[in-house]
Amino acid sequence: MPAEPTDPLERVRARTDQFWQALDAEYGLLDEAETARLLGGDPGKPARLRQAGELLAVERHGTLRYPAFQVTDGRPRPVMARLNALRERHDLSESDVVLWMGTRTTYFRSEDRPIDHLDDDPDVVLGAAEASWGIIW
């Protein structure tokens, strides 16, 4: 295991890269073709769904990647369109939202990640997002 960088900015970059690697390992950060297969095979569907606000994509190493947790039973989770609308209202990037979703938070009693509640209580995820993203410092 490499030593942790001493420069604070490099430490942040290293931890952010670790986050993306862990998310990819746990759920998958899929390219357009892989996402299309997950959605039933139409090669243009991921881009159309992203344009419609139903999927998020993040840039990783020069290519767009779609976090696979957004899709269930061959279609986007309904909560993703609502989260995306909230994201736009708060002027956040798609990467910001995915980072937030995969990070532990005290908005949940068990201090787990919003991503862990997409199935059991998407309204709680939306409430936590509004409370978290709506903070003005």
C-alpha positions as CSV (number, residue, x, y, z in Angstrom):
1,M,0.0,0.0,0.0
2,P,1.5,3.4,-1.0
3,A,2.2,5.9,1.7
4,E,-0.5,8.6,2.2
5,P,0.6,11.9,0.5
6,T,1.7,14.7,2.8
7,D,0.3,17.5,0.6
8,P,-3.3,18.2,1.6
9,L,-4.5,18.6,-2.0
10,E,-2.8,15.4,-3.0
11,R,-4.4,13.6,0.0
12,V,-7.8,14.8,-1.2
13,R,-7.1,13.6,-4.7
14,A,-5.9,10.2,-3.5
15,R,-9.0,9.7,-1.3
16,T,-11.3,10.8,-4.1
17,D,-9.7,8.3,-6.4
18,Q,-10.1,5.6,-3.7
19,F,-13.8,6.5,-3.5
20,W,-14.3,6.1,-7.3
21,Q,-12.4,2.8,-7.3
22,A,-14.5,1.5,-4.4
23,L,-17.7,2.6,-6.0
24,D,-16.6,0.9,-9.3
25,A,-15.8,-2.3,-7.4
26,E,-19.0,-2.4,-5.5
27,Y,-21.5,-1.3,-8.1
28,G,-19.8,-0.6,-11.4
29,L,-19.0,2.6,-13.3
30,L,-20.2,1.5,-16.7
31,D,-19.4,2.9,-20.1
32,E,-22.1,3.7,-22.5
33,A,-22.2,0.3,-24.1
34,E,-22.3,-1.5,-20.8
35,T,-25.1,0.8,-19.5
36,A,-27.1,0.2,-22.7
37,R,-26.9,-3.5,-22.2
38,L,-28.1,-3.0,-18.6
39,L,-31.0,-1.0,-20.0
40,G,-32.1,-3.5,-22.6
41,G,-29.6,-3.1,-25.4
42,D,-30.5,0.2,-27.2
43,P,-27.1,1.9,-27.7
44,G,-28.5,5.4,-27.5
45,K,-30.6,4.9,-24.4
46,P,-28.1,6.0,-21.8
47,A,-27.5,9.3,-23.4
48,R,-31.2,9.9,-23.9
49,L,-32.0,9.1,-20.3
50,R,-29.2,11.3,-19.1
51,Q,-30.5,14.1,-21.3
52,A,-34.0,13.6,-19.8
53,G,-32.5,13.8,-16.3
54,E,-33.1,10.1,-15.4
55,L,-29.5,9.1,-15.2
56,L,-26.3,10.7,-14.0
57,A,-22.9,10.2,-15.6
58,V,-19.4,11.1,-14.3
59,E,-16.2,11.6,-16.2
60,R,-13.5,9.2,-15.3
61,H,-10.2,9.1,-17.2
62,G,-11.6,10.9,-20.2
63,T,-14.8,8.9,-20.6
64,L,-18.3,9.1,-19.3
65,R,-19.3,6.5,-16.8
66,Y,-22.7,5.6,-15.5
67,P,-22.9,4.4,-11.9
68,A,-24.8,1.1,-12.2
69,F,-26.6,1.6,-8.8
70,Q,-29.0,4.0,-10.7
71,V,-30.5,1.1,-12.7
72,T,-32.8,-1.7,-11.4
73,D,-34.8,-4.2,-13.4
74,G,-33.6,-2.8,-16.7
75,R,-34.6,0.8,-16.1
76,P,-33.5,3.9,-14.1
77,R,-34.7,4.0,-10.5
78,P,-37.5,6.5,-10.3
79,V,-35.7,8.4,-7.5
80,M,-32.9,9.3,-9.9
81,A,-35.0,11.8,-11.9
82,R,-36.1,13.5,-8.7
83,L,-32.5,13.6,-7.4
84,N,-31.4,15.1,-10.7
85,A,-34.0,17.8,-10.5
86,L,-32.9,18.6,-7.0
87,R,-29.3,18.6,-8.2
88,E,-30.0,21.1,-10.9
89,R,-32.0,23.3,-8.5
90,H,-28.9,23.4,-6.2
91,D,-26.5,23.8,-9.1
92,L,-24.4,20.7,-8.3
93,S,-22.5,18.6,-10.7
94,E,-23.4,15.0,-11.4
95,S,-20.1,14.0,-9.7
96,D,-21.0,15.9,-6.6
97,V,-24.3,14.0,-6.3
98,V,-22.6,10.6,-6.8
99,L,-19.9,11.4,-4.3
100,W,-22.6,12.5,-1.8
101,M,-24.6,9.3,-2.4
102,G,-21.6,7.1,-1.7
103,T,-20.5,8.9,1.4
104,R,-21.6,8.1,5.0
105,T,-23.8,10.8,6.5
106,T,-25.4,11.6,9.9
107,Y,-28.7,12.2,8.0
108,F,-29.4,8.5,8.5
109,R,-29.7,7.0,12.0
110,S,-27.1,4.3,11.1
111,E,-24.8,6.9,9.6
112,D,-24.7,5.0,6.4
113,R,-24.7,6.2,2.8
114,P,-27.7,7.6,0.9
115,I,-27.0,4.9,-1.8
116,D,-27.9,2.3,0.9
117,H,-31.5,3.6,1.1
118,L,-32.4,3.8,-2.6
119,D,-34.6,0.8,-2.3
120,D,-36.1,0.9,1.2
121,D,-36.9,4.6,1.4
122,P,-36.1,6.9,-1.6
123,D,-38.1,9.7,0.0
124,V,-35.7,9.7,3.0
125,V,-32.8,10.0,0.5
126,L,-34.5,13.0,-1.2
127,G,-35.1,14.6,2.2
128,A,-31.5,14.1,3.2
129,A,-30.3,15.5,-0.1
130,E,-32.5,18.6,0.3
131,A,-31.3,19.1,3.8
132,S,-27.7,18.6,2.9
133,W,-27.6,20.5,-0.4
134,G,-29.8,23.3,0.8
135,I,-27.3,24.5,3.5
136,I,-26.1,28.0,3.0
137,W,-22.9,28.8,4.9
